[in-house]
Amino acid sequence: MRIYIAYNGKFGERVIGNLLNFRNFCISCDKLCIFCRDDKKLDFANNITGIYTQPLDLPVYIEEPMKYLPSSLPKNDVLLAINLHPDIIAELPALARDAETRLIIAPIEEPNWLSAGLRNQIKEKCKNPVLFCSSKTILLS
């Protein structure tokens, strides 16, 4: 599975750390650690095709969001869109379609990460009669 990650903030960094299986990433067990991070099956580093970090200090409204995004994404199966500016995330379905993305996952750790209106707007963009949207799924949880 090929994974592309577009993120902003600490939660995105935590997701990436988890996918890369950083040995010192988890400190929950402290002295009771059983070194579960040594399990190589938990390392998805080779599956990550790229990472986009959203720029800091974006305006409230972005007139031309594509100025802040890569011109294209590498081929991927899953695009993780974590805590992105609403105008940035609204452009992702078009980029994902060109990258042959099969699934967009936009976690909502906090309610303001993806409003209901924006969620509906993205779903509408993925109902267009094109390969990505007509035969694949967008998952917004």
N, C-alpha and C positions, 0 to 999 in steps of 0.2 A: 504494500500500500504506500503510495506517494502522498506526503503531507506537506502542505504549504501553510505557513502560519503568518497571519497579519494581526498585530496586537498593539496594545497600549497599556502600560501600567504594570504594577507588581503581580497581579493575578496572571497576566500573560507570561511574565517571567517564571512564575511558579509552574505553569503548564509546560513551558519549554524545558525547565529543569527536570521535571518529571519524565518527559519523553526522552531526554538525553540520559536519564538515569545517573545524574551526578551522585557520586558516592557520598559526599558530605552535604547533599541537598536536604535530606531529611534529618532533623535533629529531635524528632518526637520521642524516641525511646531513650535518648541520652545514654546513660551507663548500662542500660538494659538492652542495648542494640544487639540484634542477632544478624546484622549485616545482610539484610534481605536485598539491599541494593547491589550486592555482588552477583545477583542472578542476571546473567547476560540476556535472558529472554525479555527483560524489562527495558532494554536499550533499543530505542527506535531512531537513533541518530542517523542511520543510513537511509531511513525512510523520509527524512525531511529534505524537500527539494529547495526550500528557501524560506527566509524569514523577512517580513516587512515590519519595521518598527515605525509606528506613526510618529511624525514630528511633534515636538512639544510646541506650545504657544500657538496653536491654531486659532483662527478667529471663530467667533460663535457661529457665523454663517460663512460657508465656503462657496464662492461663486463658481470656481473652476476646480472641483476636487481632483480631477485627473492630474493637475500640476503636482499634487502631493503623493501620487501613487506611481508605482513602476509602470512603464509603458506596456509591459506584458508580464505575465507570470509564467514560470516554468510549468511544464505538464505536471498535473497532480490529480490524485483521486479525491482527496479531501482538503478543503480549505477551512482552517480554523480562523474565525473572525472574532477576536476577543477585545471587548471594550474600546471599539473604534468610534471616532466622530461620526455622527449620523450621516453627514454628507459624504464621508469616505466609504462607509459600509454600503450606502445606497449604490455606489458604483461597482461594487465587487461582482455582482452577477454577470456583468458584461465581460469583465476580465476573466472570471472563472469559466465562462463559456468558451472563450478562446483558448484557455489552458486545458480544456477537456475535463474540467472538474466534474466529478459525479455527485459530490455532496458538499454543501456548505453547512458548517456547524457554528452557530453563534451563541455561545453560552451566555446566560444572563445571571451573573453572580449578584448584580445589583440591578434593581428595576430600571434605572435610568440608562442602562447600557443599550437597550433596544426597546423603544416604545412600541406600543401596539400599532400605532399608525405606520411607523417605519417598518415593522414586521410585515404588515399587509402590503406596503409598497414593494418590498423585496419579493414577497410571494407573487405579486402581480408580474413583476419583471421576469419571473421564472415560469410563467405560464405561456409565454410567447412560443409560437411554433418553430422552435429551433432545437437542435440536437440536445444541448445541455438541459434546457428547460422542459422540453416536451417528454423526454424519456427518463429523466433523472429526478432526484428528490432534493429539496432544500429542507434542512432540518433546523428549525429555530426553536430552541427549548427555553 
